[in-house]
Amino acid sequence: MSLSDAKEEEMLRSLRLLSVIPLAALALILTSGAPAAGPPPHAAITITSDADFLSCACVTSGSGTASDPYAIGPWTISTPSSDGWALKVDNSTGAVTKYFDIAGITANYDDLDPSHSIVWLVAVTRTTNVGNVIGNNDGSGVRLDSVANIALDSISVNKLNGDGVQVNSSAGVSIANSKLKAFQTGFHAENSSNITIGASCKTACNDFTYDDGRGLWLHNSHDVLVRYTTTAAEDTTAMYLDGTRTYNVDIGFSTANSSGSICPQGQGPTGLLVDTDGGIRLVNGAHNNYIHNVTAHGNVAMDIASGGDGYWLNPCTGVRVPISPPTAPMGSGNTFANLCYSVTNIPNLAHSTCKN
């Protein structure tokens, strides 16, 4: 029987700080009884042309058409490729013209390199579903470079050393029913647009958790819809809207919680040396965004804020470390409604009645 999310969070954080509980012991703690059989084994998969679908022995159904796409998986990958991925589809030369879906990839290996992704799509622009990607103690989860029309569902990654999902220079990406737990950032979008997070859900269906990075980081990314998403932070910022090209972001019916850097015994402070800890931060000119029906708690930092504080609080010494220049504030046109919070630096930001 699974432990509660709160207990699981505490346990995983203790693992990061103390590094004394082996992975096998963690599996025994988190589960009881015999483990369920996983998908059948397969070698790491690389697709760079239509011919690879025929030679990879990885397609389980389909004919490669729009109405009947190839299905890759479900497979268990026990050893990544020499370059670090379990599955990569690279259409940078335009040689992948067939339609395909990813029906399940389980990474059954450890990888400390945050640049290594379990699933990596490059320049794939045909409608593609990516579902049931599972990994623990790997590099990064799903990486999308210059893609379009990609739907992510049931991505379940834990204790990753990089990002849970990284979206670069892409458009038309959606994600739902996913749990992203990573030491860097949960969901990270760079120079991307038309992203929907949890839009198909009616209750909380996405959980983005991180340690050193941020739960949800939108950098120079616009036209983003966020619904029913929980961002539970450890050290830095739960939701971070960053850059002058971050606009038309609509975040609603979600939570943003952070606990701030800590000082484990015998070690230095955790987290990043930044002046933007807290629940929600709009920085570096992010403008014309709409934040509503959100509960935000920054605990040792502000719940909702514009720009940076100009210092970082060292939890080991209690000293405020100056950050100069401070992170620049948000731009104009941002609107807020029905927020549950306590501390802000944004003038005239109204409170709503907090339900929790």
Disulfide bonds with the S-S distance in Angstrom:
Cys56-Cys58 2.02
Cys201-Cys205 1.92
Cys263-Cys316 2.05
Cys340-Cys354 2.05
